[in-house]
Each structure stands twice: as C-alpha cells, then as structure tokens.
C-alpha cells in the first residue's frame, strides 16, 4: 500500500484518462464500484476466499462479513443482475479502481493494484472475444505502446487434459503449467498416476498448428480448435502483429470458461493486462449470460510506457513572481501558472515542485 506523490499522480491520471477515453470510443460506460464488498458476493464469483488473500471485517450495522475486493468482476456481475437487470443486453461496462491481492512470491512487491477494465456481458464468442481483443489492443496503443504481445489461450485445453484428476491435484498441476515448470508438472502428474508426456510436449510446441495436431485425438481437441479459429479471426482483423497463441496457457481464476489472455510489454516484469471469457459467472447471480472482459494493471502499464517513451518531456509549468495578471494570461493559454509573492527562494521552490521556468526574476 502506498501514497502517490504529485508527479506520480499526474502520470497515473494521464494514463488512466487515455485508457478510459479509448474505452468510451468503443461504447463502454464507466461505473464506479465500492472498495469493500460483502464477502458472499465475492465468494459467489470467485469461490472460497482464502483468509490470507483478503482483508475481512464485520459490517457493524448489518452484521454481514465484508472484504476488500481482490477482483472487480463479481461486483460487475452483482450490478448487472440487480440494479441494471431491466436494461437489454449486451452490457458494455468499464471500471477504474484498486484491488487488493495477496503477496505471491518474491517478485510481487505490492498488494494494492490500480486497474482499469471492461466487461462485455451478453455477447457470445467468438464475436465477443474478438471485440475484447480489439479493444485491448486499441487501449494499449492509445496508452503509448507499440511493442507489446497479447498471449492467447483457452481454459478448456488444460482443463480437458486434467479432467480425470481430483480437483485439488488438477489445480496444483494447472498452477505448475501456468508457470511452465516442467519439473513440477512431471512430479505432480506422476504422483497422481498420470503420464505427463502429452502436457510437456504441448508446452514445447512452437506453433498453434502443431499444438492442434498434437491434441487432435484427445478430449482437448475442441478447445484447441476453438483457440486456433479465434487466433485466425483476430489476425484477419489486423491484430496479428501483437498476438501469439499458447495452448498451455491457464489461469487460476475459477470463472474462466473459454478464451483467456495476458498482455506483456518490454520494461514490465508483470503482465500489463489480462482477461478472458467467463460464461458461467452471471448464472451464479441469477442472471445467466455469456461474458468476457479484461483488466489493465495501471502500475505495470506505466512502467512499460515509460520504457517505450524514454524520458518524458515535462509539461510547461511557470512560477510567476508577483504578477497575477500574467498568471491569468498563461492559464488562458493552457499553461500551468502559480503566483509567488517573494522572489527570495524562488529557484529552490521551483526545482522542488517541478516548475519549468520562472517569470519575474530580474
């Protein structure tokens, strides 16, 4: 958890503004969600909440257990099923806010993750999947990135390959597959009495065509062909420069049912965005509809944008000594201007607060 200083705040608001403006062009309506949510809403959407994963408390008036949200998608599902229930589908909603995630391993240094995201609810794949991929690509370009990769997968591939294992073992193996840890995959699958050869060979495939051929006679074949068809359709829409397809891609979130993806860019060790299809989630809130969405990690995106742009040119900020009329004139031209009465110490003040020039010092 941390504060943002003025310079960091300016960068964050500028970046979020560019992302949200692009989402609006695609017809996504911004909603604001509470930082805390009743725990049963989150559990309905995400499954059982690990006590180490979230901060809980008892809401004093109702006696209900509430939690600081680790994910905003269940809140969107609640909103659609209740307050927006009378409106016709599809729903195109955007959100901005902070989620709280448990520290996982040494790489992650923060629990507080600022996000901007979208949910497209009521639109079936593949058209809904393609729209979300196009929106995500457009958002990253608008943010200032040109060298990024969206790594496509399908939750059905690994799920089908592990379907005969008990849920606990399958979850552990899926986690190892997501990390591409071949040693752990082999050990855990052999412990479960399963042959790891097919899964390990799948992870080594260099193309989607090779992977589909490998899985052709397995229960994972339909999901593999679905992913290949989606990848081909996205390429035909002009998204191919940023797309790869990974039949071994898997995610721990319980609600993914089809397409899923992560976005990566140079400069950021973390994924700058992720999303996918979760057609079963809305039914848990009594409003069964297909759904797909994604979230952008604004911190990771900012790191990537800085790496791509190099040292940013500072916006003009003028410190005016004792001349209110001059300051008003500058503001009318869109220049940031602050009046300081005293000449003494002006240079030190200007350096500390990021002013690019001083007017009125002889």
C-alpha positions as CSV (number, residue, x, y, z in Angstrom):
1,X,0.0,0.0,0.0
2,X,1.4,3.4,-0.8
3,X,0.9,7.1,-1.5
4,X,1.3,8.7,-4.9
5,X,3.3,11.9,-4.9
6,X,2.2,14.7,-7.2
7,X,4.4,13.7,-10.2
8,X,3.2,10.1,-9.9
9,X,-0.4,11.1,-9.6
10,X,-0.2,13.3,-12.7
11,X,1.3,10.3,-14.6
12,X,-1.4,7.9,-13.3
13,X,-4.3,10.2,-14.1
14,X,-3.0,11.0,-17.6
15,X,-2.6,7.3,-18.3
16,X,-6.0,6.3,-16.9
17,X,-7.6,9.1,-18.8
18,X,-6.1,7.9,-22.1
19,X,-7.3,4.3,-21.4
20,X,-10.8,5.4,-20.4
21,X,-11.2,7.7,-23.4
22,X,-10.4,4.8,-25.7
23,X,-12.9,2.6,-23.9
24,X,-15.6,5.3,-24.4
25,X,-14.9,5.2,-28.1
26,X,-16.0,1.6,-28.2
27,X,-19.2,2.3,-26.3
28,X,-18.2,1.2,-22.8
29,X,-19.9,3.0,-19.9
30,X,-17.9,3.9,-16.8
31,X,-19.2,2.7,-13.5
32,X,-17.7,3.1,-10.0
33,X,-17.7,0.3,-7.5
34,X,-17.3,0.3,-3.7
35,X,-13.9,-0.7,-2.4
36,X,-15.4,-3.1,0.1
37,X,-17.9,-5.8,-1.0
38,X,-20.0,-8.3,1.0
39,X,-17.9,-11.5,1.2
40,X,-20.7,-13.7,-0.1
41,X,-20.8,-11.7,-3.3
42,X,-17.0,-12.2,-3.9
43,X,-17.2,-15.9,-2.9
44,X,-20.1,-16.5,-5.3
45,X,-18.0,-15.1,-8.1
46,X,-14.5,-16.3,-7.1
47,X,-15.1,-19.3,-5.0
48,X,-14.0,-19.7,-1.4
49,X,-11.8,-16.7,-0.2
50,X,-8.6,-17.7,1.4
51,X,-8.3,-15.7,4.7
52,X,-4.7,-14.8,3.7
53,X,-6.0,-13.5,0.3
54,X,-8.3,-10.7,1.5
55,X,-8.9,-8.3,4.4
56,X,-12.3,-9.0,6.1
57,X,-14.3,-7.3,8.7
58,X,-17.8,-7.4,10.1
59,X,-20.1,-4.6,8.9
60,X,-21.5,-3.3,12.2
61,X,-25.0,-2.3,11.1
62,X,-25.9,-5.5,9.3
63,X,-23.5,-8.0,10.9
64,X,-22.5,-9.2,7.4
65,X,-18.9,-10.1,6.6
66,X,-17.4,-7.7,4.1
67,X,-14.0,-7.8,2.4
68,X,-11.7,-5.5,0.5
69,X,-12.1,-6.7,-3.1
70,X,-9.4,-8.8,-4.8
71,X,-11.3,-8.6,-8.1
72,X,-14.0,-6.3,-9.5
73,X,-15.7,-8.8,-11.9
74,X,-18.0,-10.3,-9.3
75,X,-19.1,-6.7,-8.4
76,X,-20.0,-6.1,-12.0
77,X,-21.9,-9.3,-12.1
78,X,-23.9,-8.3,-9.0
79,X,-24.6,-4.8,-10.5
80,X,-25.9,-6.3,-13.8
81,X,-28.0,-8.9,-12.0
82,X,-29.6,-6.4,-9.7
83,X,-29.5,-2.7,-10.5
84,X,-29.0,-3.0,-14.3
85,X,-31.2,-6.0,-14.7
86,X,-34.0,-4.3,-16.5
87,X,-31.7,-3.0,-19.3
88,X,-31.3,-5.0,-22.5
89,X,-28.1,-6.9,-23.2
90,X,-25.3,-6.7,-24.3
91,X,-23.8,-4.7,-21.4
92,X,-20.6,-2.8,-22.1
93,X,-19.2,-1.5,-18.8
94,X,-15.9,-0.1,-17.8
95,X,-14.4,0.4,-14.4
96,X,-11.5,2.0,-12.6
97,X,-10.4,1.3,-9.1
98,X,-8.0,-0.6,-6.8
99,X,-8.0,-4.2,-5.9
100,X,-6.1,-5.9,-3.0
101,X,-4.1,-9.0,-3.8
102,X,-2.1,-11.3,-1.5
103,X,1.7,-11.1,-1.9
104,X,2.7,-14.1,-4.0
105,X,6.4,-15.0,-4.2
106,X,9.3,-12.6,-4.2
107,X,8.5,-11.0,-7.5
108,X,5.4,-9.1,-6.4
109,X,6.2,-6.1,-4.2
110,X,2.7,-4.7,-3.8
111,X,-0.7,-5.7,-2.7
112,X,-2.6,-2.6,-4.0
113,X,-3.2,-2.9,-7.7
114,X,-4.8,0.0,-9.6
115,X,-6.9,-1.2,-12.6
116,X,-9.0,-0.1,-15.5
117,X,-11.1,-2.8,-17.1
118,X,-14.1,-3.7,-19.1
119,X,-16.8,-6.3,-19.1
120,X,-18.8,-7.3,-22.2
121,X,-21.8,-9.2,-20.9
122,X,-24.5,-10.8,-23.2
123,X,-22.3,-11.2,-26.3
124,X,-21.3,-14.8,-27.2
125,X,-18.0,-15.8,-28.6
126,X,-16.3,-15.6,-31.0
127,X,-17.6,-12.1,-31.8
128,X,-17.4,-11.0,-28.1
129,X,-13.9,-12.4,-27.8
130,X,-12.8,-10.6,-30.9
131,X,-14.3,-7.3,-29.7
132,X,-12.5,-7.5,-26.4
133,X,-9.2,-8.4,-28.1
134,X,-9.6,-5.4,-30.4
135,X,-10.4,-3.1,-27.5
136,X,-7.4,-4.3,-25.5
137,X,-5.1,-3.8,-28.4
138,X,-6.5,-0.3,-29.1
139,X,-6.2,0.7,-25.4
140,X,-2.5,-0.4,-25.3
141,X,-1.7,1.6,-28.4
142,X,-3.5,4.6,-27.1
143,X,-1.5,4.4,-23.9
144,X,1.7,4.8,-26.0
145,X,2.8,1.2,-26.6
146,X,3.7,-0.3,-29.9
147,X,5.8,-3.2,-28.9
148,X,3.6,-5.5,-26.9
149,X,2.3,-9.1,-27.1
150,X,-1.1,-10.5,-26.3
151,X,-0.7,-14.2,-25.4
152,X,-3.9,-16.1,-26.2
153,X,-5.0,-19.3,-24.5
154,X,-8.2,-21.3,-23.9
155,X,-9.1,-22.5,-20.4
156,X,-10.7,-25.6,-21.9
157,X,-7.4,-27.1,-23.2
158,X,-5.7,-27.8,-19.9
159,X,-9.0,-28.4,-18.1
160,X,-9.8,-31.2,-20.5
161,X,-6.4,-32.8,-20.2
162,X,-6.7,-32.8,-16.4
163,X,-10.4,-33.7,-16.2
164,X,-9.8,-37.2,-14.8
165,X,-7.8,-36.0,-11.8
166,X,-9.4,-34.8,-8.5
167,X,-9.9,-31.1,-8.2
168,X,-7.0,-30.4,-5.7
169,X,-4.4,-32.3,-7.7
170,X,-5.7,-30.8,-11.0
171,X,-5.4,-27.2,-9.6
172,X,-1.9,-27.8,-8.4
173,X,-0.8,-29.2,-11.8
174,X,-2.6,-26.4,-13.6
175,X,-0.7,-23.9,-11.5
176,X,2.6,-25.5,-12.5
177,X,1.5,-25.5,-16.1
178,X,0.8,-21.8,-15.9
179,X,4.3,-21.2,-14.6
180,X,5.8,-23.6,-17.3
181,X,7.6,-25.5,-14.5
182,X,8.2,-28.8,-16.3
183,X,9.9,-30.4,-13.3
184,X,7.0,-29.8,-11.0
185,X,4.5,-30.8,-13.7
186,X,6.2,-34.1,-14.2
187,X,6.4,-34.8,-10.5
188,X,2.8,-33.9,-9.7
189,X,1.3,-35.8,-12.6
190,X,3.3,-38.9,-11.8
191,X,2.2,-38.7,-8.2
192,X,-1.4,-38.5,-9.5
193,X,-0.8,-41.6,-11.6
194,X,-1.0,-39.6,-14.9
195,X,1.5,-39.6,-17.7
196,X,2.9,-36.1,-18.1
197,X,4.4,-36.7,-21.6
198,X,1.5,-35.1,-23.6
199,X,1.3,-32.0,-21.4
200,X,5.1,-31.5,-21.5
201,X,5.2,-31.9,-25.3
202,X,2.3,-29.4,-25.6
203,X,4.3,-26.8,-23.7
204,X,7.2,-27.2,-26.2
205,X,5.1,-26.7,-29.3
206,X,6.3,-23.7,-31.3
207,X,3.0,-23.0,-33.3
208,X,-0.7,-23.2,-32.7
209,X,-0.9,-25.6,-35.7
210,X,1.5,-28.1,-34.1
211,X,-0.4,-28.0,-30.9
212,X,-3.8,-28.6,-32.5
213,X,-2.4,-31.5,-34.4
214,X,-0.9,-32.9,-31.2
215,X,-4.2,-32.7,-29.4
216,X,-6.3,-33.9,-32.3
217,X,-7.3,-37.3,-30.7
218,X,-7.6,-36.0,-27.1
219,X,-10.5,-34.5,-25.1
220,X,-8.8,-31.2,-25.5
221,X,-9.2,-31.1,-29.3
222,X,-12.4,-29.0,-29.4
223,X,-10.9,-26.2,-27.2
224,X,-7.7,-26.3,-29.2
225,X,-9.5,-25.9,-32.5
226,X,-11.6,-23.1,-30.9
227,X,-8.4,-21.3,-30.0
228,X,-6.9,-21.7,-33.4
229,X,-10.1,-20.3,-35.1
230,X,-10.1,-17.3,-32.7
231,X,-6.4,-16.6,-33.4
232,X,-7.0,-16.8,-37.2
233,X,-10.1,-14.5,-36.9
234,X,-8.1,-12.0,-34.8
235,X,-5.3,-12.0,-37.4
236,X,-7.8,-11.3,-40.2
237,X,-8.9,-8.2,-38.2
238,X,-5.4,-6.8,-38.3
239,X,-4.4,-7.8,-34.7
240,X,-1.8,-10.3,-35.8
241,X,1.2,-8.1,-35.1
242,X,0.6,-8.3,-31.4
243,X,-0.9,-11.9,-31.0
244,X,0.6,-15.2,-30.0
245,X,-1.4,-18.4,-29.2
246,X,-0.4,-20.7,-26.3
247,X,-2.3,-23.9,-25.8
248,X,-0.7,-24.3,-22.4
249,X,-2.0,-21.0,-21.1
250,X,-4.0,-21.5,-17.9
251,X,-5.2,-19.3,-15.1
252,X,-6.2,-20.0,-11.5
253,X,-9.4,-17.9,-11.6
254,X,-12.3,-20.3,-11.3
255,X,-14.7,-18.5,-13.6
256,X,-12.8,-18.7,-16.9
257,X,-14.6,-21.0,-19.4
258,X,-13.0,-20.2,-22.8
259,X,-10.7,-17.7,-24.3
260,X,-8.2,-16.1,-21.9
261,X,-5.1,-13.9,-22.4
262,X,-2.3,-11.9,-20.8
263,X,-0.6,-8.9,-22.3
264,X,3.1,-8.2,-21.9
265,X,5.4,-5.3,-22.9
266,X,9.1,-4.6,-22.5
267,X,10.0,-2.9,-19.3
268,X,7.4,-4.5,-17.1
269,X,8.2,-7.8,-15.3
270,X,4.4,-8.3,-14.7
271,X,1.6,-8.7,-17.2
272,X,0.2,-5.3,-18.1
273,X,-3.2,-6.7,-18.6
274,X,-5.2,-10.0,-18.6
275,X,-8.7,-11.2,-19.2
276,X,-10.9,-13.9,-20.7
277,X,-14.4,-15.4,-21.1
278,X,-16.4,-16.5,-18.1
279,X,-19.8,-17.6,-19.3
280,X,-20.8,-19.3,-16.0
281,X,-20.4,-16.4,-13.7
282,X,-23.6,-14.4,-14.2
283,X,-25.7,-17.5,-13.6
284,X,-24.3,-17.6,-10.0
285,X,-26.1,-14.2,-9.6
286,X,-29.4,-15.4,-11.1
287,X,-28.9,-13.8,-14.5
288,X,-27.3,-16.3,-16.8
289,X,-25.5,-14.6,-19.7
290,X,-22.2,-15.1,-21.6
291,X,-19.5,-12.6,-20.6
292,X,-15.9,-11.7,-21.4
293,X,-13.6,-8.9,-20.2
294,X,-10.2,-7.8,-19.2
295,X,-8.3,-5.6,-16.7
296,X,-5.3,-3.3,-17.3
297,X,-2.7,-3.0,-14.4
298,X,-2.0,0.7,-14.4
299,X,1.2,0.4,-12.5
300,X,2.6,-2.2,-14.9
301,X,1.3,-0.3,-17.9
302,X,3.0,2.9,-16.6
303,X,6.4,1.1,-16.3
304,X,6.0,-0.2,-19.9
305,X,5.0,3.2,-21.2
306,X,8.0,4.9,-19.6
307,X,10.3,2.2,-21.0
308,X,8.9,2.8,-24.5
309,X,8.9,6.6,-24.4
310,X,12.2,7.2,-22.6
311,X,12.5,10.3,-20.5
312,X,9.2,12.3,-20.8
313,X,9.2,15.9,-21.8
314,X,7.9,17.8,-18.8
315,X,4.7,19.8,-19.2
316,X,5.3,23.6,-19.1
317,X,4.8,24.9,-15.5
318,X,5.5,28.5,-14.8
319,X,6.2,30.1,-11.5
320,X,5.2,33.8,-11.7
321,X,6.7,36.3,-9.2
322,X,4.1,38.8,-8.1
323,X,2.1,39.2,-11.3
324,X,-1.5,37.8,-11.1
325,X,-2.4,39.3,-14.5
326,X,0.4,37.4,-16.2
327,X,-0.6,34.2,-14.4
328,X,-4.2,34.5,-15.7
329,X,-2.9,35.2,-19.2
330,X,-0.8,32.0,-19.1
331,X,-3.7,29.9,-17.8
332,X,-6.0,31.2,-20.5
333,X,-3.4,29.7,-23.0
334,X,-3.5,26.4,-21.2
335,X,-0.2,26.8,-19.3
336,X,0.1,25.9,-15.7
337,X,0.9,29.0,-13.7
338,X,1.3,29.7,-10.0
339,X,2.0,33.1,-8.4
340,X,4.6,33.5,-5.7
341,X,4.9,36.9,-4.0
342,X,8.5,36.5,-2.7
343,X,11.5,36.5,-5.1
344,X,13.7,35.0,-2.4
345,X,13.9,31.2,-2.6
346,X,12.0,31.1,-5.9
347,X,14.6,28.9,-7.6
348,X,14.6,26.3,-4.8
349,X,10.8,26.2,-4.7
350,X,10.6,25.8,-8.5
351,X,13.0,22.9,-8.5
352,X,11.2,21.1,-5.7
353,X,7.8,21.4,-7.3
354,X,8.7,20.8,-11.0
355,X,8.3,24.2,-12.5
356,X,10.0,24.5,-15.9
357,X,10.6,28.3,-15.7
358,X,10.3,31.4,-13.6
359,X,8.9,34.7,-14.8
360,X,9.5,38.0,-13.0
361,X,13.0,37.4,-11.5
362,X,15.5,40.1,-12.7
